[in-house]
């Protein structure tokens, strides 16, 4: 299950999810799971392919760096490998690209979109049944009756899939991608009173909420500080809707568990719960995603099931690790050939034009690595040669580096941010803003909320650290497959 816009830094989402919360002590909880490209399509593409944005070409939602520029084939993503190995595969919800296209690798496909998709009042569906019948329709009801909440319709679809495959001897894989808690999805009617009474006005104002002094940040944020702050109160207004919308997701998880228990399959099922990316909720005066700060890039990850030890893992993992992990858990070998140099962002090209690789990235390679050593050992030392750093990146949707109203996003320009490349280590973070060449360095141990850019707070003191991080970033942004950390 992949949430939409759920962070792990500021949002205590488990408070709204009693069923999921009860699972936490039975599985592996990863505290530092990173979304390497923290916006919807790129993040979902990375999750499915196990490849980072510089090896998919997908850095944003549209244009030259959008899903239409995907450097590869979804036939090489992990669902197709599962299907080829005999799995019955099902997809229900928000896809990674166009809602009307049908990706290979799925026995059942139900992709959703439409103008009311995020409000929960109706959903346009493109579907291929288990019998291979294609259909397109608009759904406005669910088993709960009345106006649809999309999560309830997803619950119905998931239940139908599990019932249809109940007698199958083949294993199944089901991917659910609800819109919750993405705005402006409200709580289900049955949850609204409780959600409002419990969470209205309760957003935790962390030390970087509406950050009072942004003089240490880069000029794009300094110059927009007042304008950005105008939007921050919306995070408080939105919060109880976000939390309340998760209650229906929790009910869906409970319904799936009960169905699998009744079928005698629950004890042999692996459950993975994560998100496409995080969300800022007012941190650093931002109310969206995309940013290099931890609120945008750190996401929940819970994995539980047979042979998985209850544990808390603090090592840096990422969305690109899920594809090889799922195949490893399924006992399917994932061939990883030698990989050439991938695609990267140039430090001197202004808005981050892609550098063409000398050869295409091998389709069977993964930039990520299997998490199974952690799952089986239940220990941070389960994978002794694990990475100590991870690359994150974003390419702006506007033509002026995301901080001028003449950008292609028009009136929504202040929701975008400039192009950047960043590296996060166990202890530090380095951010390079391509448009201006500005840099930020943070001490994540002593300043976990990233309030103090060391390069401005202590001029000249951290030049060696800056150089080390920048050099490492420039190496990693050009790696692919087994060459990735």
Buried (B, 14 or more C-beta within 10 A) or exposed (E): BBBBBBBBBBBEBBEBBEBBBBBBEBBBBBBBBBBBBBBBBBBBBBBBBBBBBBBBBBBBBEBEBBBEBBBBEBBBBBBBBBBEBEBBBBBBBBBBBBBEEBBEBBBBBBBBBBEBBBBBBBBBBBBBBBEEEEEEEEBEEBEBEEBBBBBBBBBBBBBBBBEBBBEEEEBBBBBBBBBBBBBEBBBBEBBBEBBBEBBBEEBEBBEBBBBEEBEBBBEBBEEBBEEBBEBBEEBBEBBBBBBBBBBBBBBBBBBBBEBBEEBEBBEEBBBBBBBBBBBBBBBBBBBBBBBBBBBBBBBBBBBBBEEBBEBEBEBBBBBBBBBBBBBBBBEBEBEBEEBBBBBBBBBEEEBBBBBEBEEBBBBBBBBBBBBBBBBBBBEBEBBEEBBEBBBBBBBBBBEBBBBBEEBBBEEEBBBBBBBBBBBBBBEBBBBBBBBBEBBBBBBBEEBBBBBBBBBBBEEEEBEEBBEBBBEBBBBBBBBBBBBBB
